[in-house]
Amino acid sequence: MAPSLFCLGNPLLDMQVTNGEALLEKYGLNANDAILAEPKHAPIYDELVSDYKVTYVAGGASQNAARGAAYILPPGSVVYTGCVGDDQLAEQLKAANKREGLDEVYYVKDGEKTGACAVVITGHHRSLVTNLRAAEKFDQAHLSSAAVEPLISAAQFFYVEGYFLTHGTASALELSSKAAASGKTFAINLSAPFIPQFFGAQLQSILPHADIVIGNEAEAESWGSANGLSDPKDLIAVAKAIASLPKTNASRHRWVIFTQGAKSTVVVSSADPDSPKVFAVNPLADSDIVDTNGAGDAFAGGFLGALVSGKSLDEQVLNTSQLEPGN
């Protein structure tokens, strides 16, 4: 079966620990944030293994979303690519994808280690510290390889995480521009506040080709601040500004979707930017929440699955914003 959805991102193995308050203080981390590892963070990965009980989880934002969409869609509907090393961590990622019905066509970089992400959980919050390793070695030529090019040609929907723009803008630009030129749907996630803040030029090069932009309230505020909006905390104003940006494929409207955790989800369409839609969320009781790691990716995966299934915009958002506990 030819895939309907093609996803690109940084494949990572999450190293998840709980009760990490001491780690936040030691490494200067925020409780609910995502950063790229700096030299000062290098010891954290060994410290997790030596001093904490580590749960290893297949991760990477786009890969998480791809697995979520694959859960909803028929087998063979979703394919994912990114760069891994020739190591056991990559084998763990492959095994996790196989269990969950996601097809992958990794670019394997010999001699490199697969990327890892320290996930420090405190209460319901998670702080992510990512060491990209092999993930940032992705070769754009892989997109035109015999194994990958037919999958791109067959797909009708494309998804890229914002994190990928820290190193792979040329690949994301190739994918997004091809999608726009052929009338296919391209979606991008802002992923973290530091992407609009420090990689704004890379993001702005992709946005003209984007039909769907997904983010949360912190990422929206970061984009608004970086682009000089008078009130970057005004979620609807930020969504309208992004929705109204120039678009390569003007025949297709752009949707901007901002989540706010347990608060309402905001959607603005370039077709009618002055009529935003606000979708209520069924908040979970604190006792039902384990942690928020991967929550945004789960939303994106559910949204993409509904999109590929042909659901309406209202159904796409409602299906992912109003899930009851246990669903």
Disulfide bonds with the S-S distance in Angstrom:
none
